[in-house]
Amino acid sequence: MSRTREWNRSDAEKDIADVLNDAKTGALQLIKDVGGTFELRFIKDPGSKRSTAEFLARGGPSDDETT
């Protein structure tokens, strides 16, 4: 599910930790500025491990994950 959160620039600057944390949860961050909009999206490092929730949601083991 893709979510979007909109900020004005001054609020985003004041609450940068919230902006970044929200982006990390998968929510696109739109930061409105004079003349345009910044889009901020967190892109997970392909080498990073899956979260426990992602692992459990996947179901049983596959052939490539058994030892």
C-alpha angles and dihedrals in degrees: 000000000000117000130186130204122193126210135176111234097251092052091046090052091050094045100035092141090057091047092052095042091050090050090051090057089059100264116135110233117216114194113194117215135167107288098008153356133271116219116208121189129167113230113200116230106252090224095054121104122255119255118255090250091054091048094050093044090056094067130216127005121283126219092260094055100050122097 
